[in-house]
Amino acid sequence: MTSLTDGQVAELRATVRGQVIARGDSEYDTARRVFNAMIDRRPALIVRCTGAADVMASVRFAREGGLVVSVRSGGHGVAGLAVCDDGLVIDLSGMKTMRIDPRRRVARCDPGLTLAEFDRETEAFGLATTMGTISMTGITGLTLGGGLGWLMGKHGLACDNLISADVVTAEGKLLVASEEENADLFWALRGGGGNFGVVTSLEFWLYDQGPVFAGLVAHAITDCAAALGFLRDFARSAPDELALMGAVLTLPDGLTITGLAGCYSGDVKKGERVLLPLRSFGKPLVDQFQVMPYTAFQRVMDWWAEPGKQHYWRSGFLKELPDNTLGVLAKYGANKAIRRSAFGVEFPGGKASKIAPDATAFVHRKAKYNFLLLGSWDDAAGNAAGMKWVNDFWEEMKPSIGEGVYVNYLGADEPAERVKGAYGANYVRLQAVKAKYDPENFFRMNQNIRTGKAA
C-alpha cells in the first residue's frame, strides 16, 4: 500500500461508480468485518462495486499496483477469505438485482444476494432451487463451492442448477461461462470456488415449490448416540424429497439437545407419513414438525449463525458412521466447553448423489455423511477453551474422517492436503483450468488451487 499515492486512489474513485473506502474513512471498520469475528484483516482499499464495470476496473487497478485481491459476496465464509491484509477487497455485497422469468423458470441474479433475498423473490412465484441452510449465506460463494441444501435430494446441489455465470478474469475481461461458452471454466466454477475470477452474475434453474413438511424433534443429550444412530439407519431408505440432518446444540434457553431435523419438499401429506417413524422414535422432548413455507425452514438456524461471533470450525466427509463414532459424538456433545459450540451431521443423497463425480468440479457425489464441528463463542476470551474442545473432538473423530471435505466448510490456514481433498480426483483438471484463466494466481485469497507459476 505504501506504493500507492493519493492521486492513484483518487483516480480509482473517479473510475468506478461504487464507493472506494480507505483506511481512516468512517465506514472502514464496518466495511472490513465479515461473519467470523475471529478474522481481523485490514485491507488497503475496499471497493463497493455497483456492476461488472467496477469489478473490471478494480482488477486492473490491483494488477497495476501489485495489490493482493480478495472478493466478497456474502462474506459468510468461516475462513474469512473475503477480506485481505494490505490489499484490495472487491466487495459485491451491494449488487442485489434479481430477475425471475416464471415461464422459463429461470432466475438471473447479482452476486451480492443472500439466500433469504433469493428465496423471497422465488417464493413470490411459487418457485425455488437448492440454496443452503442458513439464510444469511451469500448465494455466490455457496454455489461456487457446490451448494448443499435442503432441496439437494430433489434438485441436486446449487451448482447443479447453475445455467451460466458472468466472470471477470484476472486480465480484467468479462467472459460468459456456460455449457456453450467457455465450458471448461463453467465446469470449474461449479465446485472449484473462487479460483478463476470474479462472478458478477449467475443464472439458475428454478422449480415449483409449495409448502414443506419440516421441522425438528429434540432428544435429551443423554440419548445422543441412540438418536443419531436411528437417524443414520432411517436415512438409508429416505426418499429423494427428504433432506436430513442430526445435530447437538444448545438452545437459546440454555438446554443442550440432540436434534433430528428434516425437510420433505414433496407433497406435505406424504411427508407427514414418511417422517412418522422419525417423530415416533424414543421419547422426544419436543416435536416441531409442521407444514410451513420453505423459506420459513430456511431461517430456523439463523439464530445460531449470528454475525460477530468467534467461529472455529473443522469438517470432513465421514467414511462411515459406526456405533463407536456415535459414542465419540455423544461424549463431546455432552461435554461442550462453550454453550454456543455445536456439531452437525448432514446426509447428502438423492439427485445430488446420482450425478457423476466429474460432471462438475464438485467431486464428493458418493459421500454419505458430512460432519461439521462448529466451534463458536461470543468473544476472544473463549478462544483457548473453545479451540481445545474443537481440536480434541477432531482428533478423536479422525479415524472416521475420509480424505474429502466440503470446500465451503474449510477454515483458514488449512494444510495443502486438506485443500486438495476438497477437490479430490478433479484437482488435476482444475489445475489445468486455473493455468488457463489465472496462470499467475492473481485470485489466491480462496481455498487455493495452485499450478506451475502459481505454485
C-alpha positions as semicolon CSV with decimal commas, in nm:
position;residue;x (nm);y (nm);z (nm)
1;M;0,000;0,000;0,000
2;T;0,288;0,238;0,063
3;S;0,349;0,250;-0,313
4;L;0,003;0,396;-0,378
5;T;-0,032;0,770;-0,393
6;D;-0,334;0,979;-0,304
7;G;-0,357;1,056;-0,673
8;Q;-0,386;0,689;-0,765
9;V;-0,663;0,634;-0,511
10;A;-0,841;0,946;-0,637
11;E;-0,814;0,808;-0,991
12;L;-0,978;0,481;-0,883
13;R;-1,258;0,678;-0,714
14;A;-1,313;0,868;-1,036
15;T;-1,313;0,546;-1,241
16;V;-1,570;0,338;-1,051
17;R;-1,933;0,423;-0,978
18;G;-1,922;0,246;-0,643
19;Q;-1,772;0,368;-0,316
20;V;-1,398;0,336;-0,251
21;I;-1,322;0,303;0,121
22;A;-0,971;0,354;0,254
23;R;-0,810;0,331;0,596
24;G;-0,920;0,623;0,807
25;D;-1,260;0,654;0,639
26;S;-1,554;0,645;0,881
27;E;-1,700;0,328;0,727
28;Y;-1,372;0,137;0,710
29;D;-1,409;-0,082;1,020
30;T;-1,767;-0,173;0,935
31;A;-1,681;-0,249;0,572
32;R;-1,395;-0,485;0,658
33;R;-1,596;-0,700;0,902
34;V;-1,708;-1,048;0,799
35;F;-1,929;-1,313;0,959
36;N;-1,645;-1,465;1,161
37;A;-1,522;-1,215;1,421
38;M;-1,204;-1,421;1,460
39;I;-1,095;-1,267;1,128
40;D;-0,939;-0,923;1,176
41;R;-0,776;-0,826;0,847
42;R;-0,704;-0,470;0,738
43;P;-0,721;-0,414;0,362
44;A;-0,574;-0,105;0,200
45;L;-0,887;-0,036;-0,005
46;I;-1,242;-0,169;-0,028
47;V;-1,437;-0,109;-0,349
48;R;-1,812;-0,147;-0,311
49;C;-1,887;-0,236;-0,670
50;T;-2,212;-0,148;-0,845
51;G;-2,161;-0,365;-1,152
52;A;-1,922;-0,558;-1,372
53;A;-1,751;-0,241;-1,495
54;D;-1,646;-0,157;-1,137
55;V;-1,511;-0,509;-1,093
56;M;-1,311;-0,489;-1,415
57;A;-1,166;-0,152;-1,315
58;S;-1,079;-0,283;-0,967
59;V;-0,899;-0,586;-1,107
60;R;-0,694;-0,372;-1,344
61;F;-0,611;-0,122;-1,069
62;A;-0,494;-0,402;-0,837
63;R;-0,281;-0,557;-1,110
64;E;-0,113;-0,229;-1,194
65;G;-0,050;-0,154;-0,826
66;G;0,067;-0,505;-0,736
67;L;-0,211;-0,543;-0,478
68;V;-0,345;-0,868;-0,337
69;V;-0,716;-0,903;-0,415
70;S;-0,995;-1,068;-0,219
71;V;-1,356;-1,098;-0,330
72;R;-1,655;-1,055;-0,103
73;S;-2,009;-1,151;-0,195
74;G;-2,191;-1,262;0,121
75;G;-1,886;-1,256;0,350
76;H;-2,025;-1,558;0,534
77;G;-1,732;-1,796;0,474
78;V;-1,583;-1,911;0,802
79;A;-1,227;-1,881;0,666
80;G;-1,274;-1,507;0,620
81;L;-1,110;-1,510;0,278
82;A;-1,343;-1,233;0,162
83;V;-1,106;-0,981;0,317
84;C;-0,729;-0,945;0,285
85;D;-0,448;-0,762;0,462
86;D;-0,296;-0,462;0,280
87;G;-0,470;-0,537;-0,048
88;L;-0,793;-0,453;-0,230
89;V;-1,132;-0,602;-0,143
90;I;-1,370;-0,630;-0,437
91;D;-1,698;-0,604;-0,246
92;L;-2,001;-0,733;-0,437
93;S;-2,238;-0,735;-0,140
94;G;-2,433;-0,431;-0,262
95;M;-2,509;-0,589;-0,601
96;K;-2,854;-0,736;-0,535
97;T;-3,066;-0,711;-0,850
98;M;-3,263;-1,025;-0,933
99;R;-3,498;-1,105;-1,220
100;I;-3,733;-1,405;-1,234
101;D;-3,864;-1,548;-1,560
102;P;-4,155;-1,763;-1,434
103;R;-4,231;-1,903;-1,777
104;R;-3,882;-2,041;-1,830
105;R;-3,836;-2,097;-1,453
106;V;-3,505;-1,913;-1,456
107;A;-3,355;-1,658;-1,216
108;R;-3,086;-1,407;-1,316
109;C;-2,905;-1,286;-1,006
110;D;-2,645;-1,037;-0,895
111;P;-2,367;-1,184;-0,679
112;G;-2,442;-0,996;-0,356
113;L;-2,773;-1,166;-0,285
114;T;-2,815;-1,374;0,029
115;L;-3,020;-1,692;0,043
116;A;-3,300;-1,504;0,221
117;E;-3,314;-1,242;-0,055
118;F;-3,302;-1,504;-0,330
119;D;-3,571;-1,721;-0,167
120;R;-3,802;-1,424;-0,103
121;E;-3,812;-1,345;-0,475
122;T;-3,856;-1,703;-0,594
123;E;-4,125;-1,775;-0,332
124;A;-4,341;-1,499;-0,479
125;F;-4,371;-1,714;-0,794
126;G;-4,408;-2,049;-0,613
127;L;-4,056;-2,143;-0,721
128;A;-3,727;-2,242;-0,555
129;T;-3,394;-2,411;-0,612
130;T;-3,134;-2,560;-0,378
131;M;-2,977;-2,284;-0,165
132;G;-2,803;-2,382;0,157
133;T;-2,939;-2,399;0,512
134;I;-2,857;-2,058;0,670
135;S;-3,048;-1,771;0,511
136;M;-2,779;-1,503;0,559
137;T;-2,530;-1,700;0,345
138;G;-2,436;-1,544;0,011
139;I;-2,557;-1,731;-0,297
140;T;-2,232;-1,688;-0,491
141;G;-1,980;-1,842;-0,253
142;L;-2,231;-2,115;-0,170
143;T;-2,277;-2,206;-0,537
144;L;-1,910;-2,189;-0,635
145;G;-1,826;-2,434;-0,358
146;G;-2,103;-2,678;-0,454
147;G;-2,405;-2,573;-0,251
148;L;-2,550;-2,833;-0,014
149;G;-2,906;-2,752;0,094
150;W;-3,248;-2,880;0,193
151;L;-3,357;-2,936;-0,170
152;M;-3,043;-3,119;-0,289
153;G;-3,202;-3,464;-0,291
154;K;-3,481;-3,345;-0,517
155;H;-3,298;-3,098;-0,740
156;G;-2,924;-3,150;-0,690
157;L;-2,677;-2,900;-0,547
158;A;-2,689;-2,526;-0,608
159;C;-2,406;-2,565;-0,860
160;D;-2,602;-2,833;-1,047
161;N;-2,871;-2,573;-1,118
162;L;-2,635;-2,304;-1,243
163;I;-2,707;-2,229;-1,609
164;S;-2,443;-1,964;-1,671
165;A;-2,222;-1,710;-1,499
166;D;-2,056;-1,384;-1,600
167;V;-1,694;-1,383;-1,486
168;V;-1,429;-1,111;-1,472
169;T;-1,093;-1,276;-1,531
170;A;-0,751;-1,195;-1,390
171;E;-0,691;-0,984;-1,702
172;G;-0,994;-0,770;-1,621
173;K;-1,201;-0,910;-1,908
174;L;-1,565;-1,019;-1,883
175;L;-1,649;-1,370;-2,003
176;V;-1,966;-1,576;-2,008
177;A;-1,929;-1,930;-1,875
178;S;-2,191;-2,187;-1,972
179;E;-2,220;-2,523;-2,143
180;E;-2,195;-2,337;-2,475
181;E;-1,930;-2,073;-2,394
182;N;-1,606;-2,134;-2,207
183;A;-1,735;-2,473;-2,100
184;D;-1,413;-2,561;-1,917
185;L;-1,449;-2,254;-1,698
186;F;-1,817;-2,332;-1,638
187;W;-1,723;-2,683;-1,526
188;A;-1,463;-2,545;-1,284
189;L;-1,690;-2,280;-1,134
190;R;-1,931;-2,549;-1,015
191;G;-1,734;-2,663;-0,712
192;G;-1,392;-2,505;-0,768
193;G;-1,459;-2,200;-0,554
194;G;-1,334;-1,851;-0,632
195;N;-1,012;-1,960;-0,801
196;F;-1,090;-1,850;-1,154
197;G;-1,231;-1,499;-1,147
198;V;-1,495;-1,270;-1,003
199;V;-1,851;-1,385;-1,074
200;T;-2,070;-1,082;-1,142
201;S;-2,395;-1,255;-1,245
202;L;-2,547;-1,600;-1,206
203;E;-2,838;-1,772;-1,379
204;F;-3,024;-2,061;-1,211
205;W;-3,292;-2,313;-1,294
206;L;-3,599;-2,292;-1,068
207;Y;-3,863;-2,549;-0,976
208;D;-4,219;-2,547;-0,849
209;Q;-4,211;-2,545;-0,469
210;G;-4,503;-2,514;-0,234
211;P;-4,505;-2,558;0,145
212;V;-4,280;-2,823;0,300
213;F;-4,334;-3,063;0,588
214;A;-4,033;-2,986;0,801
215;G;-3,900;-2,927;1,150
216;L;-3,703;-3,089;1,427
217;V;-3,751;-3,337;1,709
218;A;-3,538;-3,276;2,016
219;H;-3,400;-3,554;2,235
220;A;-3,214;-3,538;2,562
221;I;-2,837;-3,516;2,525
222;T;-2,813;-3,845;2,715
223;D;-2,990;-4,011;2,421
224;C;-2,749;-3,866;2,164
225;A;-2,590;-4,189;2,038
226;A;-2,924;-4,372;2,012
227;A;-3,098;-4,082;1,837
228;L;-2,820;-4,025;1,583
229;G;-2,794;-4,400;1,527
230;F;-3,165;-4,412;1,448
231;L;-3,124;-4,119;1,206
232;R;-2,833;-4,297;1,034
233;D;-3,047;-4,605;0,975
234;F;-3,358;-4,409;0,882
235;A;-3,164;-4,209;0,621
236;R;-3,073;-4,523;0,426
237;S;-3,428;-4,552;0,292
238;A;-3,515;-4,181;0,277
239;P;-3,681;-4,068;-0,048
240;D;-3,517;-3,803;-0,262
241;E;-3,763;-3,540;-0,140
242;L;-3,639;-3,575;0,220
243;A;-3,323;-3,400;0,343
244;L;-3,198;-3,487;0,692
245;M;-2,955;-3,352;0,949
246;G;-2,858;-3,456;1,301
247;A;-2,706;-3,209;1,543
248;V;-2,614;-3,135;1,901
249;L;-2,663;-2,773;2,002
250;T;-2,763;-2,558;2,295
251;L;-3,091;-2,372;2,255
252;P;-3,127;-2,005;2,350
253;D;-3,287;-2,111;2,680
254;G;-2,969;-2,299;2,775
255;L;-3,087;-2,657;2,714
256;T;-2,844;-2,878;2,518
257;I;-3,027;-3,119;2,291
258;T;-2,980;-3,378;2,021
259;G;-3,184;-3,255;1,726
260;L;-3,308;-3,464;1,435
261;A;-3,411;-3,225;1,157
262;G;-3,573;-3,292;0,824
263;C;-3,735;-3,118;0,530
264;Y;-3,974;-3,303;0,298
265;S;-4,014;-3,095;-0,017
266;G;-4,281;-3,304;-0,189
267;D;-4,649;-3,350;-0,108
268;V;-4,690;-3,248;0,257
269;K;-4,935;-3,526;0,345
270;K;-4,691;-3,784;0,212
271;G;-4,412;-3,610;0,400
272;E;-4,604;-3,644;0,724
273;R;-4,633;-4,019;0,666
274;V;-4,267;-4,055;0,565
275;L;-4,145;-3,873;0,876
276;L;-4,373;-4,052;1,123
277;P;-4,106;-4,311;1,222
278;L;-3,856;-4,032;1,294
279;R;-4,106;-3,844;1,506
280;S;-4,211;-4,160;1,690
281;F;-3,862;-4,275;1,788
282;G;-3,778;-4,270;2,159
283;K;-3,916;-4,002;2,387
284;P;-3,874;-3,665;2,216
285;L;-3,862;-3,360;2,438
286;V;-4,042;-3,165;2,167
287;D;-4,169;-3,224;1,815
288;Q;-4,170;-2,912;1,597
289;F;-4,251;-3,078;1,263
290;Q;-4,527;-2,899;1,075
291;V;-4,633;-2,768;0,738
292;M;-4,456;-2,439;0,669
293;P;-4,325;-2,229;0,381
294;Y;-3,988;-2,347;0,255
295;T;-3,846;-2,002;0,327
296;A;-3,950;-2,032;0,694
297;F;-3,750;-2,352;0,734
298;Q;-3,452;-2,184;0,565
299;R;-3,442;-1,945;0,860
300;V;-3,475;-2,186;1,153
301;M;-3,100;-2,192;1,230
302;D;-3,032;-1,823;1,176
303;W;-3,037;-1,751;1,549
304;W;-2,723;-1,964;1,590
305;A;-2,538;-1,807;1,296
306;E;-2,544;-1,454;1,433
307;P;-2,264;-1,245;1,279
308;G;-1,994;-1,105;1,502
309;K;-1,922;-1,423;1,697
310;Q;-1,594;-1,614;1,707
311;H;-1,603;-1,921;1,480
312;Y;-1,352;-2,206;1,462
313;W;-1,473;-2,498;1,250
314;R;-1,345;-2,839;1,142
315;S;-1,520;-3,056;0,888
316;G;-1,490;-3,368;0,674
317;F;-1,690;-3,635;0,498
318;L;-1,717;-3,945;0,716
319;K;-1,619;-4,282;0,573
320;E;-1,892;-4,447;0,780
321;L;-2,093;-4,371;1,093
322;P;-2,041;-4,679;1,317
323;D;-2,156;-4,707;1,677
324;N;-1,813;-4,624;1,818
325;T;-1,816;-4,294;1,624
326;L;-2,161;-4,223;1,762
327;G;-2,006;-4,271;2,103
328;V;-1,746;-4,001;2,033
329;L;-2,020;-3,764;1,914
330;A;-2,220;-3,829;2,230
331;K;-1,917;-3,780;2,455
332;Y;-1,828;-3,437;2,320
333;G;-2,190;-3,333;2,278
334;A;-2,245;-3,388;2,649
335;N;-1,923;-3,205;2,743
336;K;-1,922;-2,887;2,539
337;A;-1,670;-2,633;2,664
338;I;-1,879;-2,339;2,546
339;R;-2,255;-2,349;2,503
340;R;-2,261;-2,184;2,158
341;S;-2,044;-2,462;2,012
342;A;-2,224;-2,738;1,826
343;F;-2,186;-3,010;1,566
344;G;-2,395;-3,144;1,282
345;V;-2,408;-3,445;1,052
346;E;-2,559;-3,385;0,709
347;F;-2,687;-3,669;0,493
348;P;-2,626;-3,588;0,126
349;G;-2,815;-3,806;-0,117
350;G;-3,086;-3,819;-0,379
351;K;-3,028;-3,641;-0,708
352;A;-2,708;-3,475;-0,582
353;S;-2,552;-3,819;-0,533
354;K;-2,660;-3,952;-0,873
355;I;-2,460;-3,701;-1,078
356;A;-2,121;-3,822;-1,199
357;P;-1,826;-3,703;-0,984
358;D;-1,657;-3,548;-1,288
359;A;-1,969;-3,384;-1,434
360;T;-1,889;-3,072;-1,232
361;A;-1,589;-2,975;-1,021
362;F;-1,778;-3,083;-0,708
363;V;-1,646;-3,435;-0,672
364;H;-1,799;-3,569;-0,349
365;R;-2,110;-3,720;-0,501
366;K;-2,097;-4,051;-0,316
367;A;-2,038;-3,911;0,034
368;K;-2,300;-4,040;0,278
369;Y;-2,220;-3,828;0,584
370;N;-2,082;-3,477;0,614
371;F;-1,954;-3,389;0,962
372;L;-1,933;-3,025;1,066
373;L;-1,777;-2,933;1,400
374;L;-1,888;-2,583;1,486
375;G;-1,677;-2,410;1,748
376;S;-1,848;-2,081;1,831
377;W;-1,832;-1,837;2,121
378;D;-1,914;-1,477;2,198
379;D;-1,568;-1,319;2,219
380;A;-1,196;-1,387;2,210
381;A;-1,190;-1,471;2,581
382;G;-1,333;-1,810;2,486
383;N;-1,064;-1,894;2,231
384;A;-0,846;-2,121;2,446
385;A;-1,129;-2,334;2,585
386;G;-1,328;-2,338;2,262
387;M;-1,040;-2,429;2,034
388;K;-0,925;-2,703;2,272
389;W;-1,270;-2,862;2,265
390;V;-1,278;-2,848;1,884
391;N;-0,927;-2,989;1,840
392;D;-0,969;-3,265;2,099
393;F;-1,301;-3,363;1,941
394;W;-1,145;-3,359;1,593
395;E;-0,857;-3,585;1,699
396;E;-1,098;-3,850;1,828
397;M;-1,306;-3,825;1,510
398;K;-1,008;-3,864;1,276
399;P;-1,036;-4,244;1,236
400;S;-1,382;-4,188;1,084
401;I;-1,291;-3,891;0,863
402;G;-1,220;-3,960;0,497
403;E;-0,989;-3,762;0,270
404;G;-1,265;-3,540;0,134
405;V;-1,403;-3,217;0,274
406;Y;-1,669;-2,970;0,160
407;V;-1,475;-2,665;0,045
408;N;-1,728;-2,421;0,190
409;Y;-1,663;-2,559;0,539
410;L;-1,283;-2,532;0,528
411;G;-1,133;-2,291;0,778
412;A;-0,841;-2,053;0,741
413;D;-0,482;-2,178;0,707
414;E;-0,580;-2,535;0,619
415;P;-0,289;-2,758;0,513
416;A;-0,242;-2,817;0,143
417;E;-0,356;-3,178;0,158
418;R;-0,690;-3,073;0,310
419;V;-0,743;-2,818;0,033
420;K;-0,662;-3,081;-0,228
421;G;-0,906;-3,312;-0,051
422;A;-1,180;-3,057;-0,114
423;Y;-1,134;-3,103;-0,490
424;G;-1,039;-3,472;-0,483
425;A;-0,993;-3,652;-0,813
426;N;-1,089;-3,336;-1,002
427;Y;-0,788;-3,142;-0,872
428;V;-0,561;-3,203;-1,173
429;R;-0,831;-3,096;-1,416
430;L;-0,894;-2,787;-1,203
431;Q;-0,524;-2,706;-1,217
432;A;-0,544;-2,701;-1,595
433;V;-0,837;-2,458;-1,589
434;K;-0,656;-2,243;-1,332
435;A;-0,344;-2,235;-1,550
436;K;-0,552;-2,121;-1,848
437;Y;-0,756;-1,846;-1,682
438;D;-0,532;-1,735;-1,393
439;P;-0,176;-1,857;-1,458
440;E;-0,019;-1,610;-1,211
441;N;-0,259;-1,699;-0,928
442;F;-0,392;-1,345;-0,909
443;F;-0,702;-1,483;-0,736
444;R;-0,539;-1,658;-0,442
445;M;-0,750;-1,544;-0,146
446;N;-0,951;-1,865;-0,158
447;Q;-0,906;-2,236;-0,092
448;N;-0,635;-2,216;-0,348
449;I;-0,566;-2,435;-0,649
450;R;-0,200;-2,396;-0,739
451;T;-0,026;-2,490;-1,059
452;G;0,302;-2,415;-1,236
453;K;0,394;-2,049;-1,198
454;A;0,111;-2,007;-0,944
455;A;0,276;-2,253;-0,703
